[in-house]
Amino acid sequence: MEMMNKKIERMVGRNICRIREECGLTQEQLAARLQTNDCEITRSALAKMEVGLRHIYPDELILIKKLLNTSYDEILTV
């Protein structure tokens, strides 16, 4: 079961990375936008999210969806 969770986290992270890049944003820019919306996240933490090394909390997911103007389906498709 642990391997499946890691695989899902990597896929979700890759989706966030792809969508972020399609929006023309750097990790630094997205992290700054998250921070200005009361989400305490660093660029380093975002980078770890995008490669599946850090869990994504529900409040972060909600805000990332909003800031990237995308859908949950687009982010969560594995």
Secondary structure as UniProt FT lines:
FT   HELIX           2..22
FT   TURN            23..24
FT   HELIX           27..36
FT   TURN            37..38
FT   HELIX           43..50
FT   TURN            51..52
FT   HELIX           58..67
FT   TURN            68..69
FT   HELIX           72..76
//
